[in-house]
Amino acid sequence: MNHNRIISFLPSATELIYELGAQEKLFGVTHECNYPNDATSKPKVIESVFDPENMSSQEIDDKICSFSERGEDIYKLVVQNVSNAKPDLIISQEICEVCSAYTNQVKNAIEILDEKPEIYSMSPHDVQGILKCVKDISGKIDEVQRGVEIVNSLNSRINKIKDARISNRPKVLGIEWIKPFFTSGHWVPEMIEYSGGINMITKTGEHSRKMDIEEIENTDPDVIILMPCGFDVQRTLSEYEKYLRNDTRWNQLRSVKEKKVFAVDANSFFSKPSIRIVTGIEILAKILHPEIFTDFEVPNNSFLKI
């Protein structure tokens, strides 16, 4: 079936629909769908019940924990916009506990719609899973050829890095939240392996989870990549200044002493199961093996050595 009226409940799906050239079929997005810029002009079908923009990672964590203890959603449905959209396809996700409040909102959306749409739920846990979503969604919206082109192009970029002759692979720790510390999970361990590192602590496909400084000390990584979920480089840097710059145990870590700590634009290239994670792999390759990947062009402000 060819769907012509789509609601996207997640930024990576919105991004993909634009990449497929099918944005005119998009009748509703979330408050977090800000890439490409045009997506911000689409009607919002989901809003957050609090504004995390100017909150620290500790404050955001406390807020989310208190909502979940009370069994309350951190997102709300914009009922009028859902009704107006009259979707025949809703794209949602079931990857992350924090975002899983979306799942409730999908149920609410279906309840208020007279014509029941098809639901496609993205739940990739690794890189190929993300590429499979590209194939699935392009099939559902009648953009099969374009979907194939995108997947082939992404695979060839990945293979260019995987096929490089990398002899020394550093031990790399991705950190997905700073206060408290969270490991990076899902597709990130695989991104690190693809880019010529040895991923520490988590395995591909596992959820990210809390960890303490002791676990980091025991791992003794060569390189630390800070990628707080949804944060860009500047915001990660301000977190670093606030929580880590003067932390004694942190400063005792070998990678910190050797100045092998990097902040990346997690919001654009790491946190979401979007096709831009391939750029994320290129960024990591550039960080870990600058001598091999000298000719790689990566976006401005996509990473910074701390």
C-alpha positions in Angstrom: 0.0 0.0 0.0 1.3 3.5 -0.8 0.9 5.8 2.1 0.3 9.5 1.4 -0.4 11.0 4.8 2.3 10.3 7.4 2.8 11.3 11.0 6.3 10.9 12.3 6.8 10.3 16.0 10.6 10.4 15.9 13.2 12.7 14.5 15.2 10.0 12.6 12.0 9.1 10.6 11.3 12.7 9.8 14.9 13.1 8.6 14.6 10.0 6.4 11.3 11.1 4.8 13.1 14.3 3.8 16.0 12.3 2.5 13.6 10.2 0.4 12.2 13.4 -1.0 8.7 12.6 0.4 8.3 15.6 2.8 5.0 16.6 1.1 3.5 13.4 2.6 4.5 14.5 6.1 1.5 15.9 8.1 2.8 15.8 11.6 6.1 15.7 13.5 7.4 16.0 17.0 8.8 19.0 18.9 12.2 17.4 18.5 12.1 17.1 14.7 14.5 20.0 13.8 16.5 18.5 11.0 16.4 19.5 8.2 15.3 23.0 9.2 12.1 22.8 7.1 10.8 20.1 9.5 10.3 22.7 12.2 7.5 24.3 10.1 5.4 21.1 10.1 2.5 20.7 12.6 3.6 19.3 15.9 1.8 16.2 17.1 3.9 15.6 20.2 5.1 18.1 22.8 7.3 17.7 25.9 5.8 18.5 29.3 9.0 20.1 30.4 11.7 22.1 28.6 15.1 20.4 28.9 16.9 23.0 26.8 18.5 24.9 29.7 18.7 22.0 32.2 21.8 20.1 33.2 22.1 16.4 32.7 21.5 15.9 36.5 18.4 18.0 36.4 17.0 16.2 33.3 17.7 12.8 34.9 16.0 13.8 38.2 13.0 15.1 36.2 12.6 12.0 34.1 13.0 9.7 37.2 10.3 11.6 39.1 7.9 11.4 36.1 8.5 7.7 35.8 8.1 7.1 39.5 4.7 8.8 39.3 3.8 6.8 36.2 3.4 10.0 34.2 4.3 10.7 30.6 7.0 13.2 29.7 5.3 13.9 26.4 1.8 14.9 25.4 -0.2 14.5 22.3 -1.4 17.6 20.4 -4.9 16.2 19.7 -6.1 18.8 17.2 -3.0 18.4 15.0 -3.4 14.6 15.0 -7.0 14.9 13.9 -6.1 17.4 11.2 -3.3 15.2 9.9 -5.7 12.2 9.1 -2.7 9.9 8.9 -2.7 6.6 7.0 0.7 5.8 8.4 2.3 6.6 11.8 6.0 5.9 12.3 6.9 5.4 15.9 9.7 3.7 17.9 10.3 1.3 20.8 14.0 1.6 21.4 14.5 3.8 24.4 12.8 3.7 27.9 12.9 7.5 28.1 11.3 7.9 24.7 8.9 5.0 25.2 6.3 7.4 26.5 5.8 7.9 22.8 4.3 4.4 22.7 1.5 5.6 24.9 1.0 8.6 22.7 0.7 6.4 19.6 -2.1 4.4 21.4 -3.8 7.8 22.2 -3.5 8.9 18.6 -5.1 5.7 17.3 -8.0 6.1 19.7 -8.9 9.6 18.5 -8.7 8.7 14.8 -11.8 7.4 13.0 -9.8 5.9 10.1 -7.2 3.6 11.7 -3.7 4.2 10.3 -1.0 1.6 9.8 1.7 1.7 12.5 5.3 1.1 11.6 7.6 0.9 14.6 11.3 1.4 14.2 13.3 -0.5 16.7 16.8 -0.9 15.3 19.6 -1.9 17.7 22.5 -1.8 15.3 23.7 -0.2 12.1 22.2 -2.7 9.7 18.9 -2.4 11.6 18.9 1.3 10.9 19.5 0.6 7.2 16.7 -2.0 7.2 14.3 0.8 8.4 15.3 2.9 5.4 14.3 0.0 3.1 11.1 -0.7 5.0 9.9 2.9 5.1 10.9 3.7 1.5 8.8 0.7 0.5 5.8 1.9 2.5 5.8 5.4 0.9 6.5 4.3 -2.7 10.1 5.5 -2.8 11.8 2.1 -3.2 14.4 3.2 -5.8 15.5 6.2 -3.7 15.7 3.9 -0.6 18.0 1.5 -2.4 20.3 4.4 -3.5 20.5 5.7 0.0 21.3 2.3 1.5 24.0 1.5 -1.1 25.6 4.9 -0.6 25.7 4.5 3.2 27.1 1.0 3.0 29.9 2.1 0.6 30.9 4.9 3.1 30.9 2.4 6.0 32.9 -0.2 4.0 35.5 2.5 3.0 36.3 2.8 6.8 35.9 -0.9 7.6 38.3 -1.9 4.8 41.1 0.6 5.8 44.2 -1.1 7.1 44.1 -0.3 10.8 46.7 -2.0 12.9 46.5 -0.4 16.3 43.0 -0.2 17.7 42.6 1.9 20.8 40.2 0.9 23.6 37.3 3.4 23.4 34.7 4.2 25.9 31.5 6.0 24.8 29.7 7.9 27.6 26.1 8.6 26.9 25.2 10.6 29.9 27.5 12.5 32.3 25.5 12.9 35.5 24.9 10.1 36.3 27.3 8.3 34.0 25.6 6.0 31.4 27.3 3.7 28.9 26.6 4.1 25.3 24.4 1.3 23.9 22.5 0.2 20.8 24.4 1.0 17.6 27.1 3.1 19.2 29.4 0.1 20.2 29.3 -1.0 16.5 30.0 2.5 15.3 33.2 2.5 17.5 34.2 -0.9 16.2 33.6 0.1 12.6 35.7 3.2 13.0 38.8 1.3 14.2 38.3 1.2 17.9 37.7 -1.5 20.5 34.5 -0.7 22.3 34.6 -1.1 26.0 31.9 -2.1 28.6 28.8 -2.5 26.4 28.1 -4.7 23.4 26.2 -3.8 20.2 22.5 -3.9 20.6 22.5 -3.6 24.4 20.6 -0.8 26.1 22.7 2.0 27.6 22.8 1.7 31.4 24.1 3.5 34.5 27.8 3.0 35.4 30.0 4.5 38.1 33.5 5.9 37.9 35.0 2.7 39.3 33.8 0.8 36.1 35.6 3.4 34.0 38.7 3.2 36.1 38.8 -0.6 35.7 38.3 -0.4 32.0 41.1 2.1 31.7 40.1 3.3 28.1 42.7 4.8 25.8 40.1 7.2 24.4 36.9 8.6 25.9 34.1 9.9 23.7 31.5 12.0 25.5 28.2 11.8 23.7 25.3 12.8 26.1 22.1 11.8 24.4 20.6 14.8 22.5 23.4 17.2 23.3 25.7 19.0 20.9 29.4 19.8 21.4 28.9 23.1 23.2 26.3 21.7 25.6 28.5 18.7 26.3 31.4 21.0 27.0 29.4 23.0 29.6 28.5 19.7 31.3 32.2 18.8 31.4 33.1 22.1 33.0 30.3 21.7 35.5 30.8 18.1 36.6 34.1 16.7 35.4 36.7 19.4 35.0 37.6 19.5 38.7 36.7 15.9 39.6 39.7 14.3 41.3 38.9 10.7 40.3 38.1 11.7 36.7 41.4 13.6 36.4 43.3 10.4 37.5 42.1 8.5 34.4 44.9 7.8 32.0 42.9 9.0 28.9 42.2 12.3 30.7 45.9 12.8 31.6 46.9 11.9 28.0 44.2 14.4 26.7 42.4 11.7 24.8 38.9 12.9 25.7 36.6 14.2 22.9 33.1 15.7 22.8 30.9 14.9 19.8 27.6 16.3 18.5 25.6 13.4 19.8 22.2 14.9 18.9 23.1 15.0 15.2 25.2 12.0 14.7 25.0 9.4 17.5 21.8 9.5 19.7 19.2 8.8 17.1 18.8 5.8 14.8 19.1 8.0 11.8 21.1 7.7 8.5 23.4 10.4 9.9 25.1 7.8 12.2 27.2 7.0 9.1 28.6 10.6 9.4 29.1 9.7 13.1 31.2 6.7 12.1 33.3 9.0 9.9 33.7 11.4 12.8 34.9 8.6 15.1 37.4 7.4 12.4 38.8 10.9 12.2 39.1 11.1 16.0 40.7 7.7 16.4 42.9 7.5 13.3 43.5 11.0 12.0 46.6 9.8 10.1 44.6 7.3 8.0 41.5 9.4 7.4 43.2 12.7 6.7 41.0 13.3 3.6 37.7 12.8 5.4 35.5 15.9 5.5 33.3 16.0 8.6 30.8 18.7 9.5 31.9 21.8 11.3 31.5 21.6 15.1 30.9 17.9 15.0 33.6 17.1 17.5 36.1 18.7 19.8 39.2 17.6 21.7 38.7 18.6 25.4 
